[in-house]
């Protein structure tokens, strides 16, 4: 194998560096001081760890006025982190607070720049099962119906495709979810969905770091995207009668979506 796997693997072998990478998984940039507080170490200790991460290209610095921030340099590291979490032993639950913390993350969270957790997995399951994607041999690609379905809720599919063409990222790919043990959607398209969700108010920052709170509007959209029938002619026909204050594709059975 030509790749120097050990150079990346050792990044996760230290608790402080693992905490840094987990914190940056939110997609936000942080100062060294913020990361030191999060990891519970001295600023000088954090500086040494950040230099190691910079040396292998895992993080990058961003200057904003007098402040310097760090962020993940490559979103694929988030996928590596999630994959490692699958093999890692679960932290013991010793309090209701710890249990609640985990539940918030399992329901919905950011995996760097895309959506993860139960909400993301259910959405991905619905899209995959309804034929929204095909495998083109180099990752996933949208079918015509899949593209129309995402555009209908406001996702800029074309911008995601352009981003994939100008970066090292795939347009769409599966990412194994550490809490659900099955796939959610990643890649440039996964990032576009989360961006749309934030811009349209489908999700808001949750009470736990990286967790996301799904709003009522978001529940309606994610329920729609999770519904296998929504990708079929029969499902579309069942959603042609609009209701005031609700999307035209929302469930028309008189029940809340």
C-alpha positions in Angstrom: 0.0 0.0 0.0 1.5 3.4 -1.1 -0.6 5.4 1.4 1.0 6.3 4.7 -1.9 5.2 6.8 0.0 5.4 10.1 0.5 9.2 9.6 -3.3 9.7 9.7 -4.1 6.9 12.2 -1.8 8.5 14.8 -3.9 11.7 14.7 -6.7 9.8 16.4 -4.5 7.9 18.9 -4.3 10.8 21.3 -7.3 11.9 23.4 -6.5 15.7 22.9 -6.2 15.5 19.2 -9.3 13.3 18.9 -11.2 15.9 20.9 -10.0 18.6 18.5 -11.1 16.7 15.5 -14.4 15.8 17.1 -15.0 19.5 17.8 -14.1 20.6 14.3 -16.6 18.0 13.0 -19.3 20.6 13.6 -18.0 22.4 10.5 -17.2 25.5 12.4 -13.8 27.1 12.8 -12.4 27.5 16.3 -9.6 29.4 18.0 -6.8 27.5 19.7 -8.1 28.9 23.0 -11.6 27.5 22.4 -10.1 24.1 21.5 -7.9 24.1 24.6 -10.9 24.8 26.8 -12.9 22.0 25.1 -10.1 19.5 25.6 -9.2 20.7 29.1 -5.5 21.3 28.4 -3.1 24.2 28.6 -2.8 26.6 25.6 0.8 25.5 25.1 -0.2 21.9 25.0 -3.0 22.6 22.5 -0.5 24.6 20.3 1.8 21.5 20.1 -1.1 19.3 19.0 -2.3 21.8 16.5 1.1 22.0 15.0 1.1 18.2 14.5 -2.3 18.4 12.8 -1.1 21.2 10.6 2.0 19.3 9.6 0.0 16.4 8.1 -2.6 18.7 6.5 -5.5 17.6 8.7 -6.4 21.2 9.6 -5.9 24.6 8.1 -5.7 28.1 9.6 -8.0 31.0 8.7 -7.2 34.6 9.7 -10.1 36.9 10.7 -8.8 40.3 11.8 -6.5 39.8 14.7 -7.8 36.3 15.4 -6.7 33.0 13.9 -9.0 30.1 13.6 -8.5 26.4 12.6 -10.9 24.1 10.8 -10.7 20.7 9.1 -8.7 20.9 5.8 -10.5 18.0 4.2 -14.1 17.0 4.8 -13.1 13.3 4.1 -11.5 13.3 7.6 -15.0 13.6 9.0 -15.9 10.4 7.2 -12.8 8.7 8.6 -13.8 9.9 12.1 -17.3 8.5 11.8 -15.9 5.2 10.5 -13.5 4.9 13.5 -16.4 5.6 15.9 -18.1 2.4 14.6 -15.2 0.3 16.0 -14.6 2.3 19.2 -16.1 1.1 22.4 -19.1 3.1 23.7 -18.5 5.5 26.5 -20.2 4.3 29.7 -23.5 6.0 30.5 -23.4 7.0 34.1 -26.0 9.7 34.3 -29.2 10.9 32.7 -27.3 13.9 31.3 -24.9 11.6 29.4 -27.8 9.6 28.1 -29.6 12.7 26.9 -26.4 14.0 25.3 -26.1 10.8 23.3 -29.8 10.9 22.3 -29.5 14.4 20.9 -26.5 13.3 18.8 -28.2 10.1 17.6 -31.3 11.9 16.4 -29.6 14.6 14.2 -26.1 16.0 14.1 -23.6 17.5 11.7 -20.9 15.2 10.3 -18.6 18.2 9.3 -20.7 19.6 6.5 -23.5 17.0 6.0 -26.3 15.6 8.0 -26.0 12.5 10.2 -28.0 10.6 12.7 -31.5 8.9 12.5 -33.0 11.8 10.5 -30.2 11.6 7.9 -30.4 7.8 7.7 -34.1 7.7 7.2 -33.9 10.4 4.5 -31.1 8.4 2.7 -33.1 5.2 3.0 -36.1 6.8 1.4 -34.1 8.4 -1.4 -32.2 5.2 -2.1 -35.3 3.0 -2.1 -37.3 5.3 -4.3 -34.7 5.2 -7.1 -33.3 8.7 -6.6 -29.7 7.5 -7.1 -27.8 5.2 -9.4 -24.2 4.0 -9.0 -22.1 5.3 -11.9 -18.9 3.4 -10.8 -17.4 6.5 -9.2 -19.9 7.1 -6.4 -23.6 7.9 -6.6 -25.3 10.0 -9.2 -28.8 11.4 -9.1 -31.5 10.0 -11.5 -33.7 12.6 -13.2 -36.5 11.9 -10.7 -34.1 12.2 -7.8 -32.8 15.5 -9.0 -36.3 16.9 -9.5 -37.2 15.7 -6.0 -34.4 17.5 -4.3 -34.7 20.7 -6.4 -38.4 20.8 -5.4 -37.5 21.3 -1.8 -34.8 23.9 -2.6 -31.6 21.9 -2.8 -29.2 23.5 -5.3 -28.2 20.3 -7.1 -26.3 22.1 -9.9 -24.1 24.0 -7.4 -23.3 20.8 -5.6 -22.3 19.2 -8.9 -20.1 22.2 -9.8 -18.5 22.1 -6.3 -17.6 18.4 -6.8 -16.1 19.1 -10.2 -13.7 21.8 -8.8 -12.7 20.0 -5.6 -11.5 16.5 -4.5 -14.9 15.5 -3.3 -17.3 13.1 -4.9 -20.7 14.5 -5.9 -22.6 12.0 -3.7 -21.5 9.0 -1.7 -22.6 6.8 1.2 -21.1 7.5 4.6 -21.6 4.8 7.4 -23.3 6.4 10.3 -21.6 5.6 13.6 -24.8 5.7 15.7 -27.2 4.0 13.3 -24.8 1.5 11.8 -26.1 2.2 8.2 -25.5 4.7 5.5 -26.4 8.4 5.3 -25.6 10.7 2.4 -22.3 12.5 2.1 -20.3 14.3 -0.6 -21.0 17.6 -2.2 -24.7 16.8 -2.4 -24.9 15.9 1.3 -23.3 19.2 2.1 -25.8 21.0 -0.1 -28.7 19.4 1.7 -27.4 20.5 5.1 -26.8 24.0 3.8 -30.3 24.2 2.5 -31.7 22.8 5.8 -29.9 25.5 7.7 -30.8 28.3 5.3 -34.5 27.4 5.2 -34.8 26.8 8.9 -35.3 23.0 8.8 -32.7 22.6 11.5 -31.2 24.8 14.2 -28.2 24.3 16.5 -29.1 21.7 19.2 -28.4 21.8 22.9 -25.3 19.6 22.5 -22.2 20.3 20.5 -22.7 19.1 16.9 -26.4 18.2 17.6 -29.1 19.6 15.4 -32.7 20.4 16.4 -35.2 19.6 13.6 -37.9 22.3 13.4 -41.5 21.5 12.4 -40.8 22.7 8.9 -37.8 20.4 8.8 -39.9 17.5 10.0 -42.2 17.9 7.0 -39.4 18.1 4.5 -37.5 15.1 6.0 -40.6 13.0 6.2 -41.3 13.8 2.6 -37.8 12.8 1.5 -37.9 9.7 3.7 -41.2 8.5 2.1 -40.5 5.9 -0.6 -43.9 6.7 -2.2 -42.9 10.3 -2.8 -40.6 9.1 -5.6 -43.3 7.3 -7.5 -46.1 8.5 -9.7 -48.7 7.2 -7.2 -47.0 9.0 -4.4 -46.8 12.2 -6.3 -50.5 12.0 -7.2 -51.4 11.6 -3.5 -49.7 15.0 -2.9 -51.2 17.2 -5.6 -53.7 18.9 -3.3 -52.0 21.8 -1.5 -52.9 23.0 1.9 -52.5 26.6 3.2 -49.2 26.9 5.1 -47.9 23.5 4.1 -45.8 22.3 1.1 -47.9 20.8 -1.7 -46.1 17.5 -1.3 -46.9 17.2 2.4 -49.1 14.3 3.5 -52.8 15.0 2.7 -54.4 12.5 5.1 -55.4 15.1 7.6 -52.5 14.2 9.9 -49.5 16.3 10.8 -46.5 15.3 8.7 
